[in-house]
Amino acid sequence: MDGGTFGGYTRWAVVFLIIFVLFFLLVPGYTTVCNTVPVN
């Protein structure tokens, strides 16, 4: 028994979720670094 279409959708959903969480965690850190460190 392979996952079929549902298994494929679940795999893509997990990958998208991981990317979304990483992006959500990285963006505030990036803006904080840019705000604290003065860029000349």
C-alpha positions as CSV (number, residue, x, y, z in Angstrom):
1,M,0.0,0.0,0.0
2,D,1.5,3.3,-1.1
3,G,0.2,6.6,0.1
4,G,-1.6,7.4,-3.2
5,T,-2.7,11.0,-3.8
6,F,-3.5,11.6,-0.2
7,G,0.0,10.5,0.8
8,G,1.5,12.9,-1.8
9,Y,-0.7,15.7,-0.5
10,T,0.3,15.0,3.1
11,R,4.0,15.0,2.1
12,W,3.7,18.4,0.4
13,A,1.6,19.8,3.3
14,V,4.4,18.8,5.8
15,V,7.1,20.3,3.6
16,F,5.1,23.5,3.1
17,L,4.4,23.7,6.8
18,I,8.1,23.2,7.7
19,I,9.2,25.9,5.2
20,F,6.4,28.3,6.5
21,V,7.5,27.8,10.1
22,L,11.2,28.3,9.3
23,F,10.3,31.4,7.3
24,F,8.2,32.7,10.2
25,L,11.0,32.1,12.7
26,L,13.8,33.5,10.5
27,V,12.1,36.8,9.3
28,P,11.7,38.4,12.8
29,G,15.3,37.4,13.7
30,Y,16.5,39.0,10.5
31,T,14.6,42.2,11.1
32,T,15.9,42.3,14.7
33,V,19.5,41.9,13.5
34,C,19.0,44.6,10.8
35,N,17.5,47.0,13.4
36,T,20.1,46.5,16.1
37,V,23.1,46.5,13.8
38,P,23.4,49.9,12.0
39,V,23.9,49.6,8.3
40,N,26.0,52.4,6.9
